[in-house]
Amino acid sequence: MSGIRLSMGAAAFLLALGLPQAASAQVPTYVDPVVYEVDHASFPTTSYPSGYQLNNNYEWESSYPFAGSYSAAEQQLIINDELSRTGGVLSTDPTDGSKVITINQGIIPEANQGDVSPPTVVTNDNAAPPANSPFTKSYYRSENLGNSVFGAGYIIDASMTATPSTGTAEKRVEAYAEGKVYAVAFGAQKEIVRARAEVSGQQGGNNSGTARLFAMGQQVWSGNLYYSFEITPINWSRTFFSATKRFMVGPVPVSVSASVSGGLKLTVSGQIGPTVARLTATAGGWGNANASAGVDIVVAGVGVEGAVTLINVSLPAFAELFWPFYSLDWTLKADLNLNTLNGNLKLWVRVGFWFFKKTWTLTIASWSGITRNWNLYTNNGSLILGMDPMGM
């Protein structure tokens, strides 16, 4: 067994079963079939035969004839003409001393512009329920940030219900908290982390709860909660998924693979009894996109620079019902600790000509970071609920 902590002062017990990281799970891979074009007029989507030699076979923009032999003076004239036509910057390749013209294709709009809707928030802050009717308080918030190239999101959902006794059942107290974490890379939006804890207390009935943790939709840990409980905090690292998309960088279709890796976080503590349901749960996770680039043709070079933090979030929630007699005391709270969309990714590809090279660069991510440490919701109160005190 793993993840067990006992607090014997109040006869506490937690039974937990889980596998850190689910290490044997296969990492899913997704492919976006749409090729991203930056300049359709100059560089439309192009396919080359696998292994095609593009060096010395892709014509330059200069008006000089495209051939293989030039005098030193002609070479300089051609390089100057290329610089004028492309707006590139001239440098020297330190590996072989050849001239390199670098052409910056700029930043794609999705590199730093979000295209998502405002957060969705749902509460039920209504008047007290009619006599002998269940009392419920809940808070729900979902938010997506970024766009389909790179993005992230989360959901926090917390609720509690007090149900008065009936002719066949004693009164019952229940609470749950759930958090979800999403990551987006190249059109693939995936729930990378989900955690849920729930407890229920009733005189003569069930007084227990469960906590579960999921990664990429697969359960990786679970625990049964009894009395006063506190799980050993979970902080596991793993790779969640990878996604691939092609970008036209200059005349070359570059295949970019983003590996989304990070981890899962969960803490749960509280108390369950016939008249109390107290739950403190913090679900969370983090995901970073590390990219690699490749081509299936022969060029002078290709690569990608940088990395992007997609999300690092903790979603604390607190729910408490205390109902020893007629008076019900309750508290519901939800917080947000978020760092998301921070970092840069720049692609580059280099094509060789007989006496110089051309490098095209393209920035596909340029995020400055979003940080939020907010109290999302706090509410509490007392009310008279139910006609019969427990046990009378």
N, C-alpha and C positions, 0 to 999 in steps of 0.2 A: 504494500500500500504506500501511497505517497500523499503529501499535502495534508497531514493530520496534526492538529493542535488541540489539546484538551485543556479546558479551564475548569479544574475540579472544584473550585469554590462554590459553584452553583450547579453541580452535577451536569457538566457540559460534555457533549460528544459530537464528533464529526467523523463520518466515514467517507473517504474520498478515494476514487479510483481514476487513474489517468496515465497517459503516456506523454512525457515532455516532447513537444515539437512534432509528434507523430512522424518520426524521422523516416520511416519507410514509405511515406506517402509520396506518390509521384507528383512532380510539379507540373501543373497544367500549362499548356502553351496555346496562345490565341494569335490569329493572324488577321490583320486588317487588309482586305484585298485591294483597297483603293490607294492608288499611288498619288502622293501629294505633289502637286506642281506649283512652283513658285512663279515661273515665267513661261507661260504656255507658248507665247510667240517665239521665244528664243530657244526654249528647252522643253518641248512637249514630251509626254511620256514615251519612252523609247525602250525597246527590247533588243538585246543583242544575243547572238548565239553564245551558249556557255563556253567560257574560255577564250572569247574573242579578244584579240590584241588591239586595244584602243590606242595605245601609245603609237605615235607617228601615223595613225590612221584617222584621226579626227582633225578636220581642217580648222585652221585658225581663222580669226576674224579679219586679219590684215588683208589688204588688197593685193599683196605680193603673191605671186604664183606659189602654190603648195607643192614643193619638191624637196629633194633631199640634200642638195648641195648649195651652200651659200658662202660668199666671202665674209670676212669679219665685218666689213662695212655694211654689207647687206643684212647680216644678222642683227646689227645694232639698229638699222632702220626698221626692220620688222618688229623688233622688241618695242621700239618707241611707238610704232604705229599701233601695236596691240595695247600698249598702255593708254594711248589716247582714246582708242575705241571702247575699251572695257572699263576705264576708270580704275584700273587695278593699281596695286602698290608693288614696286620692284624690290626684291631682296635676293640674297644668295643662299643656296642650299649648302649648309656646312658639310654635308656628307660627300659632295662631289664638286662643289664650287660652281655649279651651274646657276644660271639666272632663273628666278621664280617670280612669276606675276601672280599676286593673290587678289582675287576678286571676291568682295564681300557681297553676298546676295541678300544680306539684311536679316531681319527678324520676321518670322511668320506671325500673323495676327494672333494665333492661338498661343503664342509663346508667353504672353502675359495678360491676356484678356479673358475674363470669365464670361460664360454664356448661360448661366444657370439662374433659376428663379429664386426669389427671397425665401427665407426659412419658413417652414410650416410649423405652427405652434397650435396645440389644442389643449385646453384645460376645461374643467367642469366646475368652475367657481360659481355655483348656483346657490340658492337659498337652501336652508336645512331641509331634509326630506320629510315627508309626512310621517306621522307617528307610526312606529312599528314597521317602517320601510328601511331597506338597507341604505347605509350612508357610504358614499364613495367620493374620494378625491383622487385626481389623476393629473399628470403632466406629461405631455409628449412634444418633442421637438425634433425635426429632421432638417438637415441643411446639406446642400451640395455646393462645392466650390471648384473653380477651374473650368475645364471644358473636356471635350472628348479626346484631346491629345494627352493631356495630363490633368488629373483632378482628384478630388477626395470628397468624402462626406461622412456623416455620422447620424445616428439616431439615439436619443435617450428617451426612455419610457418608464415612468414610475407610477404606481397606483396602490391604493389601499381601500379595503372595504370592511365595514362593520355590519353584520347581519343580525338583527334582533332574533330572539328565540321565538319558536313557533310551538304549536301543540305537539310536534313530533321531534323537534331538534332544538338543542341549546344554542345560544347565541355564538357567533363565530367571528374571529378577527383574521384578516388575510392581508398580505402585502407582497408586492413584487417589484423588481427593478430590472431593466434590460438595457443593454447598450450594444450598438452595432457600429462597425467601422468599415468604410468603403475606400477602395483605391481604384483609380482609373488610369489606364495606360493604353494609348493607341486604340481607342474605341472599346476596350474591354473594361467594363465596370464590374467589380467583384466585391462581394462582402468578405473581407479578409478576417474579420473577428466578429463574433457574436457571443455575448455572455448574458445569462439570465439567472437570477436568484429569486426564489419565492418561498413564503412561509405561511402556515395556517395554524391557528390555535382554536380549540373548542373543548369545553368541559365534557368529559366522557367520550371525546372523539379524537380525531387526529391532531397531534401537536408536533409538527415536524415541517421540514422544508427540503428543497433541493437547490443545488447550484450546478450549472452546466456551462461549459466553455467550448466554443466551436471555432475552427479555423477552416476557411474556404468551404463552409457548409458541412464539415465533418466534425463530429464530437471528439474532442481530444482529452477532456477531463470532465468528471462529474463527482459530486459529493452530496451525501445526505446530511441534513442539518437537524440537530436536536437541542432543546433546552437553550443554554447559553453557548454560543459557538463563535469561532473565529478560524478561518482557514489559513494555512500557510500561504503568504502572498505568492502569486504566480507571475513570473516574468520570463517567458520563454521566447527564444529566437527561432526564426524559420524563414524559408523562402516560400512565398505565397503563390506566385504565378509569373509567367513571362508573356510578353506580347511583342509582335513584330509588325513593322510597317515600312513601306518603301517611300523614300523621298527623292525627287529629282534634284540632285545637287550638281549644278552645271549640266553637262550632257550625260551624267551618269546616274542610273537608278541605284541608290544606296539602300541596302536593307539594314534597318536599325532594330535591334532587339533590346527591349527594356525588361530587365529582371527586377521584379518587385519583391523585396525582402524586408524583413523587420521583425516584429514580434507581437506577443499577446500579453496583456496584463489583466489581473483580476485580484481584488481583495473583497472579502465578504465577512461580516460579523453581525451579531445581533442576539436576540432572545425570542423564544417562542414559549407560550403558555396559554392556558384557557382564557386569560383576560388580557394578554399582551402579545403584540406582534411588532417587533422592533428589528429593522433591517437597514444596515449600512452596506452598500455595495458600490464598488468602483470598477467598472469595466473600461478597457482601453486597449490601444494597440498603436503600432507605428509601422510605417511602410516607406521605403526609399526606392527610387528608381535609378538603377545603375545600367548604363547602356553600352552596347558594343555595336560596331558597324562592319559591314562586309559587302563585297560585290562578287559576282560570278564571272567577271571578265578581268582582263589583265590591264591594270593601270599602274601609275607610279606610286600611288599610296592612297589610303582611305582610313578614316578614323573618326572618333567622337571624343569630345572633351567635356568633363564636368559630370555632375550628378544632381538629382532633384530629390528633396525631401517632400514626399507627397502628403504625409500626415503623421502627427504624433499627438494623440488625444487621450485624455482621461475624462470619464463621465461619472462623477460621484453623484449618488442619489441616497437619500435618507427618508425612510417612511416609518412612522410609529403610531400605533393605536394602543391606548391604555384604557381599559373599560372594566374596572373592578365591580362597579355597581351600576346605578343609573347614568352617571356622568361619564361621557366618553371624551377623553383628551386625545388630540391628534396633531401630527406635524408631518408635513411633506416638503421636501427640499430637493433641488436639482442644481448642479453646478457644471461648468464647462471649463476645461483647461486644454487649450488647442494651440498647436503650432502646425502650420500647413503651408504648402506651396512656396518652397524656398530653394533656389538653386538655378543653375544654367546648364544647358546642353547645346553644344555647337558641333555640327557635322562638318567634315572637310573631305575633299577628294582631289587628287592630283593626277593630271594627265601629262605625259611626256611628249615633247616635240624634239626635233633633232638636236637643237642647241639651247633649248630653254624648257621650262615647265610652267603649267598654269594650275593654280590651286583655287578652287571655289569653296567658300565657307557659307554655312547657313545655320542660324540660331533657331532652334525649335522649342526652347524653353528658356525663359528669363524672368523668374519669379523672385520678388523681393521679400516674400514671407508675410504671413498673416498670423498674429498672435492674439489670443483671447483668453482671459482669465476672468470669467464672469460667473456671478450668481444668476442663474436663469429663472429660478422660482423658489419662493419661500412662502409658506402659508401654514397657519396653525390655528387651533381654537378648541372650544369645548362645547358640548351640547348634551341635553338629556335625550337618551335614545333607549327605547325598549321599556316595557312595563315591569319586568321581573328581573331583579338582580340575580346574578349567577349564584346558583346553589340554594335559592330560597323558593 
